[in-house]
Amino acid sequence: ESLAQRISRDAPEEVAGPLLRLHGFELLDEEGNVMNGGADGGGVVTLATTRDKAERIQRQSQVLDSVARRVESTLQRGVSRMESATTRLGRVLELSATLKMILRLQFEARKVQDGSGLDLEAGGRGVDLRDLTRAAASAAAMEELLSHPSLRPGDDGETIDAVERLRPEAEDIARRVRKAAAGLMDELTTQDRQHTTASSLSRLGATLQVYFHLGELPDAVWESVTAALKSAEKASGQLFHPGALKKMKESAEKEARGLAEAELAKIEAEEKKKSGGSASTKDSRHRKKRQESIYQRLYLRKLRERRAEAAARWTEGVSDASGRVWNLHRVLSRRNDPVSRRNFLEVVAEHPVPSGFGDAESRLVDLQNRDADVWSEGLSRGNFSLFTLFWNQMSIGLGGRVQRLLNYDGGSLGPDVAALYPAVRSSSLGMVTEIY
């Protein structure tokens, strides 16, 4: 017999009691007292009490929900008022900022107009660099203000009259400042090395400061370096070219021919004088052989002179272009903006290298990665050198030009190219010594 069976037989009230109490019935003992179902003597839980408790909780939740709705309504009204006030304040602040920008625009325009001694129409010549620098800063500030969304014409065509009245004047000032800076840059970067002085380098630094204010420093610098590279390539093209080699030979031949005739005539006159005026008995074949010997000697000498002159002209052109880039690199590396303290060479280094110097950059990157622990796809900004890029690109172009000249017409010009080496080497050593 199981425990459940014994309990249901011996104490049936313990089994049926909880169910009876749940339905509201009470169990009485033999003395007529109410029997408690719990061990702790707690009250009886019935369906009616549970229902009453649930209804009481429901009424309380309804009251709380009503209170929450009233609180939410009150908070929403406050939030709406705050949003409205914030929107109005935002419009006031936006209008205030717009007015400040208009006042700043008028101030910068007045500052340029009142600049003493500033003649932007001079194209860079005779312009006070201090006034030009201040005008460039004002022009950059005006361009930045005019490009602000608050001062630009709206999508519906709505404009600000005060701004639109100043816009043509600001654009004209910026145009004239750029024209003056371009004139100065062209004047200073195309100057011969012999005329380069500390004063000209100082003027170059001031001109670079103008371009820094305009935000066009990298473009102006690379434009100047590209012009120098083209100048050097032009000088190389005038020397390492089939037409130039042929022209040197023709010139040497023509001059040597004339000198040979004159020298032979002089020798014959002296011989005739020594022989007492008697005519020479030598035949024409001997005379022609003698003349050819004199001609060959004079031709080789004149050809060496022509090659030396051509090499000197090439060296002068390359040295002049290299000197301009070297001076530009030196000024960039030593010049800093007085406000932001940014170095001008670092500003140029942050700008991408133009495609015209891509071969030089690739070669320098390969050399850089050869000794580096970490592979880099670009040129290290810390080792950036404007002159190194120029010199490598010029050397690559010169090597390609010489290679094409050696392959020209089946290599027929190979001996002439090799004969240029002594003159080119001699003049190049002097050029490299002067640059470094």
C-alpha positions as CSV (number, residue, x, y, z in Angstrom):
1,E,0.0,0.0,0.0
2,S,1.4,3.4,-1.0
3,L,1.8,6.4,1.1
4,A,-0.9,8.3,-0.8
5,Q,-3.4,5.5,-0.1
6,R,-2.6,5.4,3.6
7,I,-2.9,9.2,3.9
8,S,-6.2,9.3,2.0
9,R,-7.5,6.5,4.3
10,D,-6.2,7.8,7.6
11,A,-6.5,11.6,7.1
12,P,-8.8,12.3,4.1
13,E,-9.2,15.9,5.3
14,E,-5.5,16.6,4.5
15,V,-6.2,15.5,0.9
16,A,-9.5,17.1,0.2
17,G,-9.1,20.1,2.6
18,P,-7.1,22.4,0.2
19,L,-9.6,21.9,-2.6
20,L,-12.6,22.6,-0.3
21,R,-11.0,25.7,1.1
22,L,-10.3,27.0,-2.4
23,H,-14.0,26.8,-3.2
24,G,-15.0,28.7,0.0
25,F,-15.8,25.8,2.4
26,E,-14.3,25.3,5.8
27,L,-13.3,22.1,7.6
28,L,-14.3,21.7,11.3
29,D,-12.6,19.4,13.7
30,E,-14.4,17.1,16.3
31,E,-14.8,20.0,18.7
32,G,-16.3,22.3,16.0
33,N,-13.3,24.5,15.5
34,V,-12.1,25.7,12.1
35,M,-9.1,23.7,10.8
36,N,-6.2,25.8,9.3
37,G,-4.7,24.4,6.2
38,G,-1.3,26.1,6.5
39,A,1.5,25.2,8.9
40,D,2.0,28.9,9.7
41,G,-1.7,29.5,10.5
42,G,-2.2,31.9,7.7
43,G,-5.6,33.0,6.3
44,V,-7.6,31.1,3.7
45,V,-7.1,31.9,0.0
46,T,-10.3,31.5,-2.0
47,L,-11.4,32.3,-5.5
48,A,-13.4,35.3,-4.2
49,T,-10.5,36.8,-2.4
50,T,-8.3,36.3,-5.4
51,R,-10.9,38.0,-7.7
52,D,-11.2,40.9,-5.3
53,K,-7.5,41.3,-5.2
54,A,-7.3,41.3,-9.0
55,E,-10.1,43.9,-9.3
56,R,-8.3,46.1,-6.8
57,I,-5.1,45.9,-8.8
58,Q,-6.9,46.7,-12.0
59,R,-8.4,49.8,-10.5
60,Q,-5.1,50.9,-9.2
61,S,-3.5,50.4,-12.7
62,Q,-6.3,52.5,-14.2
63,V,-5.6,55.3,-11.8
64,L,-1.8,55.1,-12.4
65,D,-2.4,55.1,-16.2
66,S,-4.6,58.2,-15.9
67,V,-1.9,59.9,-13.8
68,A,0.8,58.9,-16.3
69,R,-1.2,60.3,-19.2
70,R,-1.7,63.6,-17.4
71,V,2.0,63.8,-16.6
72,E,2.9,63.0,-20.2
73,S,0.6,65.6,-21.5
74,T,2.1,68.2,-19.1
75,L,5.7,67.2,-20.1
76,Q,4.8,67.3,-23.8
77,R,3.5,70.8,-23.6
78,G,6.7,71.8,-21.9
79,V,8.8,70.1,-24.5
80,S,6.9,71.7,-27.3
81,R,7.4,75.1,-25.8
82,M,11.1,74.4,-25.4
83,E,11.4,73.1,-29.0
84,S,9.7,76.2,-30.3
85,A,11.9,78.5,-28.2
86,T,15.0,76.5,-29.3
87,T,14.0,76.8,-33.0
88,R,13.5,80.5,-32.6
89,L,16.9,80.8,-30.8
90,G,18.6,78.7,-33.6
91,R,17.2,81.1,-36.2
92,V,18.5,84.0,-34.2
93,L,21.9,82.4,-33.8
94,E,22.0,81.6,-37.5
95,L,21.0,85.1,-38.5
96,S,23.6,86.5,-36.1
97,A,26.3,84.3,-37.6
98,T,25.3,85.4,-41.1
99,L,25.5,89.0,-40.0
100,K,28.9,88.4,-38.6
101,M,30.1,86.9,-41.9
102,I,28.7,89.9,-43.8
103,L,30.5,92.3,-41.5
104,R,33.7,90.3,-41.8
105,L,33.3,90.3,-45.6
106,Q,32.8,94.1,-45.6
107,F,35.8,94.5,-43.3
108,E,38.1,92.4,-45.5
109,A,37.0,94.3,-48.7
110,R,37.6,97.6,-47.0
111,K,41.0,96.5,-45.7
112,V,42.1,95.6,-49.3
113,Q,40.7,98.9,-50.7
114,D,42.5,100.9,-48.1
115,G,45.8,99.1,-48.6
116,S,48.4,101.8,-49.0
117,G,50.5,101.6,-52.1
118,L,49.0,98.3,-53.3
119,D,49.0,98.2,-57.1
120,L,47.7,94.8,-58.1
121,E,47.6,95.8,-61.8
122,A,51.4,95.9,-61.9
123,G,51.4,92.2,-62.5
124,G,53.8,91.5,-59.6
125,R,56.4,94.2,-60.5
126,G,56.7,97.0,-58.0
127,V,54.2,95.4,-55.6
128,D,54.8,95.8,-51.9
129,L,55.0,92.1,-50.8
130,R,53.7,92.9,-47.3
131,D,50.6,94.6,-48.8
132,L,50.2,91.7,-51.3
133,T,50.4,89.1,-48.5
134,R,47.7,91.0,-46.5
135,A,45.6,91.2,-49.7
136,A,46.0,87.5,-50.3
137,A,44.9,86.7,-46.7
138,S,41.9,89.0,-47.2
139,A,41.1,87.5,-50.6
140,A,41.2,83.9,-49.2
141,A,39.0,85.0,-46.3
142,M,36.4,86.5,-48.6
143,E,36.4,83.5,-50.9
144,E,35.8,81.2,-47.9
145,L,33.0,83.5,-46.7
146,L,31.3,83.7,-50.1
147,S,31.4,79.9,-50.5
148,H,29.5,79.4,-47.2
149,P,26.0,78.0,-47.6
150,S,24.5,80.9,-45.7
151,L,25.8,83.5,-48.1
152,R,25.3,81.5,-51.4
153,P,22.1,82.0,-53.4
154,G,19.4,79.6,-52.2
155,D,17.7,77.0,-54.3
156,D,14.8,79.3,-54.8
157,G,17.1,82.1,-56.1
158,E,16.9,84.1,-52.9
159,T,20.0,86.2,-52.3
160,I,21.4,88.7,-49.8
161,D,21.8,92.1,-51.4
162,A,24.7,93.2,-49.3
163,V,26.6,90.0,-50.2
164,E,25.8,90.1,-53.9
165,R,27.1,93.7,-54.0
166,L,30.4,92.6,-52.6
167,R,30.7,89.4,-54.6
168,P,32.0,90.9,-57.9
169,E,34.5,93.1,-56.0
170,A,35.8,90.2,-54.0
171,E,36.2,88.0,-57.1
172,D,38.0,90.9,-58.8
173,I,40.4,91.3,-55.8
174,A,41.1,87.6,-55.8
175,R,41.8,87.6,-59.5
176,R,44.2,90.5,-59.3
177,V,46.0,89.0,-56.3
178,R,46.5,85.8,-58.2
179,K,47.7,87.7,-61.3
180,A,50.3,89.6,-59.2
181,A,51.4,86.5,-57.4
182,A,51.8,84.6,-60.7
183,G,53.9,87.5,-62.1
184,L,56.1,87.4,-59.1
185,M,56.4,83.7,-59.1
186,D,57.3,83.7,-62.8
187,E,59.8,86.4,-62.3
188,L,61.6,84.8,-59.4
189,T,61.6,81.2,-60.6
190,T,62.9,82.1,-64.1
191,Q,65.7,84.2,-62.8
192,D,69.2,83.2,-63.8
193,R,71.4,81.7,-61.1
194,Q,73.9,84.5,-61.4
195,H,71.2,87.0,-60.4
196,T,69.9,85.0,-57.5
197,T,70.5,87.0,-54.3
198,A,69.3,86.8,-50.7
199,S,66.8,89.5,-51.5
200,S,65.3,87.5,-54.4
201,L,65.0,84.4,-52.1
202,S,63.2,86.6,-49.5
203,R,60.8,87.8,-52.2
204,L,60.2,84.2,-53.3
205,G,59.4,83.3,-49.7
206,A,56.9,86.1,-49.5
207,T,55.3,85.0,-52.8
208,L,55.0,81.5,-51.4
209,Q,53.2,83.0,-48.4
210,V,50.7,84.6,-50.7
211,Y,50.0,81.3,-52.3
212,F,49.7,79.7,-48.9
213,H,47.0,82.2,-47.9
214,L,45.2,81.4,-51.2
215,G,45.3,77.7,-50.5
216,E,47.2,77.1,-53.8
217,L,50.7,76.6,-52.6
218,P,51.2,73.0,-53.8
219,D,49.8,73.8,-57.2
220,A,52.0,76.8,-57.7
221,V,55.1,75.0,-56.5
222,W,54.5,72.0,-58.8
223,E,53.7,74.3,-61.7
224,S,57.1,76.0,-61.2
225,V,58.9,72.6,-60.9
226,T,57.2,71.3,-64.0
227,A,58.3,74.4,-65.9
228,A,61.9,73.9,-64.8
229,L,61.7,70.2,-65.9
230,K,60.5,71.3,-69.3
231,S,63.3,73.8,-69.6
232,A,65.9,71.1,-68.7
233,E,64.3,68.7,-71.2
234,K,64.4,71.3,-73.9
235,A,68.1,71.9,-73.2
236,S,68.7,68.1,-73.4
237,G,66.7,67.9,-76.7
238,Q,68.9,70.6,-78.2
239,L,72.0,68.4,-77.6
240,F,70.9,64.8,-77.7
241,H,69.1,64.9,-81.0
242,P,70.1,63.5,-84.4
243,G,69.6,66.8,-86.0
244,A,71.9,68.5,-83.5
245,L,74.7,65.9,-84.0
246,K,74.5,66.3,-87.7
247,K,74.5,70.0,-87.5
248,M,77.6,70.0,-85.3
249,K,79.4,67.8,-87.9
250,E,78.2,70.0,-90.8
251,S,79.3,73.2,-89.1
252,A,82.7,71.7,-88.2
253,E,83.2,70.4,-91.8
254,K,82.3,73.8,-93.3
255,E,84.6,75.8,-91.1
256,A,87.4,73.3,-91.3
257,R,87.1,73.3,-95.1
258,G,87.5,77.0,-95.3
259,L,90.4,77.1,-92.8
260,A,92.1,74.3,-94.6
261,E,92.0,76.2,-97.9
262,A,93.4,79.3,-96.1
263,E,96.1,77.4,-94.3
264,L,97.2,75.5,-97.5
265,A,97.4,78.8,-99.4
266,K,99.5,80.3,-96.6
267,I,101.8,77.3,-96.6
268,E,102.2,77.4,-100.4
269,A,102.9,81.2,-100.3
270,E,105.6,80.6,-97.7
271,E,107.2,77.8,-99.8
272,K,107.1,79.9,-102.9
273,K,108.8,82.7,-101.0
274,K,111.5,80.4,-99.8
275,S,112.1,79.0,-103.2
276,G,112.8,82.4,-104.6
277,G,109.5,82.8,-106.4
278,S,109.7,79.7,-108.6
279,A,106.5,77.8,-109.1
280,S,105.9,74.6,-107.2
281,T,106.5,71.4,-109.1
282,K,104.1,69.3,-107.0
283,D,101.2,67.9,-108.8
284,S,97.5,68.5,-108.0
285,R,97.2,65.0,-106.4
286,H,99.9,65.8,-103.9
287,R,98.3,69.2,-103.1
288,K,94.9,67.5,-102.6
289,K,96.3,65.0,-100.3
290,R,98.1,67.7,-98.3
291,Q,94.9,69.7,-98.1
292,E,92.9,66.7,-96.9
293,S,95.4,66.1,-94.2
294,I,95.1,69.7,-93.0
295,Y,91.3,69.5,-93.3
296,Q,91.1,66.3,-91.1
297,R,93.2,67.9,-88.4
298,L,91.2,71.1,-88.4
299,Y,87.9,69.2,-88.6
300,L,88.6,67.1,-85.5
301,R,89.6,70.2,-83.6
302,K,86.5,72.2,-84.7
303,L,84.2,69.2,-84.0
304,R,85.6,69.0,-80.5
305,E,85.0,72.7,-80.1
306,R,81.4,72.4,-81.4
307,R,80.7,69.5,-79.0
308,A,82.2,71.5,-76.1
309,E,80.1,74.5,-77.0
310,A,76.9,72.4,-77.3
311,A,77.7,70.6,-74.0
312,A,78.3,74.0,-72.3
313,R,74.9,75.3,-73.6
314,W,73.2,72.1,-72.3
315,T,74.9,72.4,-69.0
316,E,73.9,76.0,-68.7
317,G,70.2,75.1,-69.4
318,V,70.1,72.2,-67.0
319,S,72.0,74.0,-64.3
320,D,69.7,77.0,-64.6
321,A,66.6,74.8,-64.2
322,S,68.1,72.8,-61.4
323,G,69.2,75.9,-59.6
324,R,65.7,77.3,-59.7
325,V,64.3,74.1,-58.2
326,W,67.0,74.0,-55.6
327,N,66.4,77.5,-54.5
328,L,62.6,76.8,-54.4
329,H,63.2,73.7,-52.3
330,R,65.5,75.6,-49.8
331,V,62.9,78.4,-49.4
332,L,60.1,75.9,-48.9
333,S,62.0,73.9,-46.3
334,R,62.9,77.0,-44.2
335,R,59.7,79.0,-44.5
336,N,56.8,78.5,-42.0
337,D,53.4,80.2,-41.9
338,P,53.6,82.7,-39.0
339,V,50.0,81.9,-37.8
340,S,49.6,78.1,-38.2
341,R,53.4,77.4,-37.9
342,R,53.1,74.9,-40.8
343,N,56.2,74.3,-42.8
344,F,55.7,75.0,-46.5
345,L,57.6,71.9,-47.7
346,E,55.3,69.8,-45.5
347,V,52.3,71.4,-47.0
348,V,53.6,70.5,-50.5
349,A,54.5,67.0,-49.3
350,E,50.9,66.4,-48.3
351,H,49.8,67.1,-51.8
352,P,49.9,64.2,-54.4
353,V,52.9,64.1,-56.7
354,P,51.9,65.0,-60.2
355,S,51.8,62.3,-62.8
356,G,54.6,63.9,-64.7
357,F,56.9,62.9,-61.8
358,G,55.5,59.4,-61.4
359,D,58.6,57.5,-62.7
360,A,60.8,59.4,-60.2
361,E,58.4,58.8,-57.3
362,S,58.2,55.0,-58.1
363,R,62.0,54.7,-58.2
364,L,62.4,56.6,-54.9
365,V,59.7,54.5,-53.3
366,D,61.5,51.3,-54.4
367,L,64.7,52.6,-52.8
368,Q,62.9,53.6,-49.7
369,N,61.3,50.2,-49.3
370,R,64.6,48.4,-49.9
371,D,66.0,49.5,-46.5
372,A,62.7,49.8,-44.6
373,D,61.1,47.2,-42.3
374,V,57.6,48.1,-43.3
375,W,56.5,48.2,-47.0
376,S,55.0,51.5,-48.1
377,E,53.1,52.3,-51.3
378,G,53.9,56.0,-51.2
379,L,56.9,58.2,-50.7
380,S,57.7,58.9,-47.1
381,R,56.7,62.5,-46.2
382,G,59.6,62.7,-43.8
383,N,62.1,62.1,-46.6
384,F,60.2,64.2,-49.2
385,S,62.6,66.3,-51.4
386,L,61.3,68.4,-54.2
387,F,64.8,68.6,-55.8
388,T,65.3,64.9,-55.6
389,L,62.1,64.2,-57.5
390,F,63.0,66.8,-60.1
391,W,66.5,65.5,-60.6
392,N,65.5,61.8,-60.8
393,Q,62.7,62.6,-63.3
394,M,65.1,64.7,-65.4
395,S,67.7,61.9,-65.3
396,I,65.2,59.3,-66.3
397,G,64.1,61.4,-69.3
398,L,67.7,62.1,-70.2
399,G,68.5,58.3,-70.1
400,G,65.6,57.5,-72.3
401,R,66.6,60.3,-74.8
402,V,70.2,58.9,-75.0
403,Q,68.9,55.4,-75.4
404,R,66.7,56.4,-78.3
405,L,69.6,58.3,-79.9
406,L,71.8,55.2,-79.7
407,N,69.1,53.1,-81.4
408,Y,68.5,55.7,-84.1
409,D,69.0,54.6,-87.7
410,G,70.3,51.2,-86.6
411,G,72.9,52.6,-84.2
412,S,74.6,54.7,-86.8
413,L,75.0,57.6,-84.4
414,G,76.6,55.5,-81.6
415,P,80.1,56.8,-82.2
416,D,79.0,60.4,-82.3
417,V,77.1,59.9,-79.0
418,A,80.1,58.3,-77.4
419,A,82.3,61.2,-78.6
420,L,80.1,63.6,-76.7
421,Y,81.0,62.0,-73.4
422,P,84.2,63.9,-72.6
423,A,82.6,67.3,-73.2
424,V,79.4,66.4,-71.3
425,R,81.3,64.9,-68.4
426,S,83.6,68.0,-68.1
427,S,80.7,70.4,-68.1
428,S,78.5,68.3,-65.9
429,L,81.1,68.1,-63.1
430,G,81.2,71.8,-62.9
431,M,77.4,72.0,-62.9
432,V,77.1,69.5,-60.0
433,T,79.7,71.2,-58.0
434,E,77.9,74.6,-58.4
435,I,74.5,73.1,-57.4
436,Y,75.7,71.2,-54.3
